[in-house]
Amino acid sequence: MSNTWMERKALREQAQDLIGKAQGILENAHKVEKREALTPEENEKFEALHKDAESKIELARQMEKLLEAERSIEERIGREPIETPEPQAQPDERAFERFLRTGERRTLTKGTSNEGAEFVPQAFYDSYVHYLRELDTLLEAGAEEITTNNGQDLPIPTFDDTANTGELMHPEGSEVTDDDDDPATDSVILGAYAFSSKVVRLSVLLTQDSGYPIEQALSRALAERLADVQNHYFTLGTGTNQPQGVVGASSLGKTGSSTTAITYAEILDLIHSCPRQYRSNAKLMFSDATFLAIKKLVDGSGNPLWNAGNIAAGVAGTIDGFPYVINSKMADMEASAKSILFGDFSYYKIRRVNGAELLRFDDSAFMKKLQVGYMMWVRASSANTNSNAIKHFANGSGS
């Protein structure tokens, strides 16, 4: 077992210990001293412990990513034996790598892009998608991903039957009642909006180093940018000339009494505003600042509402028994903000068009800085198919 593995395990165990100390502060205040709120000193210590724990968890994650990158580089330059032979690169993939490093273009054939751009080969696109899915907050929450081969409008049926029920069958020969209780059906149209990574700059020296994994580095950098911009619109989009964001497509579950806080009772009200059939697969979603506020809440017995799970073993935490997702695009708690979502996110659909196009820039504006620029664009969209399945908490207006 490597020292690095032990270091990561130790970091996660230290984080778990710090979280336990923070929850001890909560329990002492609410259970032992019967106070409703932390003192300023307790609050400062509580937040410091959680900040320290989060930094250790993030460091462990970064170490894992670094190990993965180092292994990839070592395998490519032969410093580490490869247990199984890597598959032979296809001509298109070799040509694409030459394009990334030198700008050399393929002979124009069917399927080749316009001048100055290249359609990315499937292996590169698959690598980009792999990183994108690691970073996509809505997919983490359980949104359904639909991939198509073209950008034509895609109608998705909506279905809501929560207002209807069945009936007890009558004796044989009796007439069955038909009250025309048809489910509410409609459809939403998923278009295909273009998203750009903007220009990612790399040193010319790196592009000339055959040992530098340029495709892996680029696919990661492009995925981070494209995941961020798509997450913004998948969360907050208006649905007019842009994707329909999950926040705007949700329905009101609970309005809070405070502009900047939430109570345990209000979280319960939000959870129970969602019909029971959608709660079995439900998650909470909120910003990191809101997460910190929720960490300070306790239930009616004085127990912390947040359960950290088992960080070292990779067991996810819960809030009142429900999984949660932190989304940096969600609004922090402020007047009238829709700051928390709860529900079954599988009713939220993300549509992606397979394939991508990459532009390479090596004109004088870049070369005078010994840089090469790359920009990728993809097409995607999103929409909610059942507003009853996802509810939001809105902070009070303060009026």
N, C-alpha and C positions, 0 to 999 in steps of 0.2 A: 504494500500500500504506500503510495507516494507521499512525500512530505507535503506537497501542495494540496493533495486531497485532505490530509489531516488538518492543514491550515484552514481550508474552507469549512470543514466540519466544526472546527473550534470556533470560527467566526459566527457560525449559525447558532452554536450552543451559547456563546456569549450574548448574542442578540436575544435569545430566548430568556436568558437570565435577567437581562436588563428590562425586558417587557414584564417579567414576573415582579420585579421590584416596583415598576410603575403601577402595576395593578394592585400591589400591596398598599401603595399610598391611597388609592381609591377606596379599597376595602377598609382601611383604618379610619378614613374620614367618615364613610357612610355607615359602616357596620359597628365600629367600636365607639367612635365619638358622636355618632348620630347627627352628623352635619350634612346639609344638602349640597354644599359647595366646597371646593378646595380653597385653602388660603392662598394668597399670592405666592408665598414661598413654596407651598406644595405644588401649585400649578407650574411654577418655573422648573422645579425638579422633575415633575412628571413629563413635561415637554422635552427637557434635556435628555432624559432616559430614552424616550422614544426616538429622538433625533439620533442619538448614539446607536441605538439598535438598528435603525434604518440604514445608517451609514455602513455598519458591519454587514448587513444583508446585501447591500449594493456592492460592497467590496468583494464579497464572496461571488456574486454574479459576474463581476468584471474579471475575476480570476478564472472563472469557468470559460468565459468568452476568450480570454487571452490564451488559455491552454488549447482551446480548439483552433485558434488562429496559428499558434506556434506549431502545432502538430501538422497542420496543413502545409505550412512553409517547409518544415523539415522533410515531409514526404516528397515535396516537389523537388527539393535540391539534393535529396539522397542522403541526408544525415541520419535518417531513421529508417530502418527496414520497413518495407511495406508488406504486410502479411498476404495480401491478395493483389495480383496485378491490376493496375488501373485500366479501364477500357480504353481502347485506341481512340484518340480524338478524331471526330469526323471532319472531313474537309471544310465544311461550313464553320465548325467551331475553331479550327486552326486559322481560317481566314478571318474570323471575327476577332481573334486575339491579335492578329497582325494589324487589324484596323484599329484596335484599342491602343496598341503600342506605337504604331508608326503612321497611322492614317491611310495605309494601303487599302485600296478599295477592291472589292470583288468585281469580276466582269459582270456587267449588267445583264441579268437574266430574269426570267419570270420570278416574281416574288421579291426582287431586290428593290430597295426603297428609292426615294428621290435623291438627287445629287446632294452630298454632304451628310447623308444619314444612312444608317444601316438598320434593317430589321434584326432584332437580337435572335440568336439561335435558341432552340427550346431549352438546352441545358442552362444557359445563362438566365433565361426567363424563369425557369424552375427554381434556380438559386435565389433570385429576387423574390419570388413568391414565398419561398421558405422563410426568409427573413421578414417579409411583410406580415406573415401570419403570426410570427413571434411578437410583433409590435402592434398588431391591430386590436384595439380595445374592444370594439364591437364584436369581433369574432371571439375574443376571450369571454365575452358576456354570453355568447351562445347564438349570435345572429347567424342566419343561414346564408351561405355563400353560393351564388349561382354563377357559373362560368359559361359564356357563350363564345362562339367563333366569329360573330359579327356584331356590329353595333346597332342593329335594327331595334326599334322600340319593342320592349318585351312586356306584354300584359300579364300581371300576376293576380289571380283571383283572391278576393278577401272573403272572409267567412266569419260570422259572429252569430252563434246560436244560444248565447247565455240567457236570453229572455224566454226561451221555450223549454218544454219538458215533454216526456212521453205520457202514457196513460196505462191504467190497468185494463187488460183485455176483458171484454164482456163475455158472458156465456155464449156458447156456440149458437150461431144464427142471429145474434144481436148485431146491430149496425155499428160499425166503427166510426167514432167521431172524427170529422176533419174540419178543424177550425182555421185552415189555411195558415197555420203557424210555420211558415217557411222561414228558414234562417235568412238573416240579412246578408245578402251577397252583393258584391260589386267587383271592381278590379282597380288596381293601380298600375301605372305605366312606368316601367324602369327604362330610362333612356341610357345614354352612354356619354357622359361628360368627360372632357379631356383634362387630365391632371399632369402637371409638369413638375419635375424635380428641381427646376432651376439649374444653374450650372454648378457642377461639382468640379473643383480644381485639383489636379494632381501635379506634382513635380515631374518635369521632363526626365530627371535622373531616375525616378522610380519607374517610369514607363519603359526605360531602357534596360532596367535590371531584370534579367530573365528569371531570377529567383523570387521576384516580388509577385505575389498572387493577385494580379491586377483585376481579374474577373471577380474574385471573391470580395476584394476590397470595394470595388465599384458597386456590386450587387447589394452589399450591405449599406453603403452610403446612400444609394438611390432609394432603397427600401425605407430607410429611416425618414428621408424627406417626404417620399410619397405617402408613407403611412401617416405621417403627421398631418399633411394637408388633407388627405382623405378623411382622417379621423375628425378633423375640424368640421367638415361639411356633413359627414355622417352623424355627427352629434348635434350641430347647430344649424344645418342647412335649412333654408326656407321652403324648398320645393319649387320655387319659381326660378327658372334658368339655372338651377343647381339642385343637387340631391336633397331629398327630404330628410332632415335630421331627426334623430330619435327623440330629442327633447320636445321639439314642436309638434311631433306626431303623437306624443303621449297625451293622456287625459289626466285631469286633476284628480289626485287622490286625497290630499290633505293640505290645508293652508295653515301655516304655523302662526303662533301668537307673537313670535319675536322676529325682528328683521335679520338677526345675526346668529341665531341659535336654534336648536331643536331639542325637544324633550323625549324621554323614553315613551311616554304616552302617545306622542305625535308619531313616533316611528311605528308603534303598534297600529295606530289608525291608518297610516300609509299602507302597511302590509295588508291589513284587512280590508282596505278599499279595493284591492285587487281580487276579482272573483276566485273562489277556492280552486277551481280547475286549472288556473294559471299559476298557482303558488307552488305546486310540487316541483316545478322546473325554474323557479324564480331566482333572480339575483338582485342585489342592490348595486347602484352605480353612483359615484360621487367624486368630487375632487379630493386632492390630498389634504387640503385645509379642512374640508368638511369631515374627512376621515379622522383627523386629529380631534375634532370636537366630539365625534361619536365615541372615540376611545375613552372619553372622560365620563360617559354616561353609565349609570348602573340601573339594574332592574329593581322591582319592588322589594327585593330581599337584600339589596345592597351589593349584589354581585355585578362585576363589570359586564356590560352588554357585549363587548368585543371579546371573543375567544381567539387567541393568537394561533391556535392549532399547535402543531409540532414543527417548528422551523427546521430543525436539524434533519428530521425525517421527511420533510417535504409535504407535510399535511397542512392543507390550506386553512386559514382562519375563517371564522364566521361572525356574523352579527345577529344576535338572537336566533342562531341556528341557520341563518341563510348565508350563502356565499356572497362575495362582493367583488366589485371591480373598480379600480381607481382610474378615472378618466381625466386627464389634465385639461380637457376642453370643457368639462362641466363647470358651471358657474359656482364660485364660492358663495357662502351664505351672505346675502345682503337683501335689502328691501325688494320684495316681490320676485326674488330670484327663484327659478326652478332648479333647485340645488341638489335634489336627490331623485333618482329613478328607481322603481321597483317593479319587477314583473318578469314575464317569460320573453326573453329577447329572441327566441327562435322565430317569432312572428315578424321580426325585423329582417328584411332581405337586403343583401348586398350583391349587386350584379357587377361582374368584371368581364371585360372583353379580353379574350385570350390573345397574347402577343403584345409586343411593345416596340417602340422605335427609339433608337439612340442617335444623338447628334454629337459629333466631335469637333471641337474648336481649337485650332492651332494657328490662328492669325497673329499679327504683330502685337495686338493688345495682350495676348497671352504669352507669346514667346519672349517678349522683352522682360517678362518676369520668370522665364524658364518654367512655364506652366502649360498644361494642356487642359482644356475644359470638356466636360461631358454633361449632356442633359438627356434625360429619358422622359418620354411621355406615354401615358397609358390611359385607358378609358374605363370608367366605372360609374356606378350610380347606386342609389339606395332608397328604400321606402318602407314604411310600416304597413302591415296588412291587417292589424287588429288593435285599435286604440285602447280597447278594454283590457288587453293583455299587459300593457305597460302603463303604469301610473307615475305621476310626479308629485313631489312635495314642493310647495311654494312657500317661501318665507313670507312673513307678514309685511304689509305695505308700510307700516309705521304711521299711518294716518289715523 
